[in-house]
Amino acid sequence: MIRIKRAYDPASPSDGYRILIDRLWPRGITKENLQADNWLKEVAPSTGLRKEFHSEKIDWQSFRKKYEAELQGPSAAAFEELKKLVKQHATVTLLFASKSEEQNHALILQKLLKG
């Protein structure tokens, strides 16, 4: 099972193996409060892509396509590592810090991993 959850939401035993998938550490959260088992920052969108999306230079669909391309290119090794971790654990929760729960890279990763 692959779940996604905001890094600011409290940890739960049902989360299973918790992986932070952001390039930057979430503001205002200590390691103890986050309770992440792993931090795969290389699987996050590149800084340039993240900035393009957040400044609204590109729309959600363009962001999704460019991010998926990054996962097949520069971030391919990190994505493969994430796939291995998902296979090793019954439940994995991908942690993200984005304010938007409807448009974030965790949703894209979740869909690709279930795919």
Beta strands, then each sheet from edge to edge (+ up, - down):
strand 1: 2-6
strand 2: 17-20
strand 3: 38-39
strand 4: 92-96
sheet 1: 1+ 4+ 2+ 3+
end
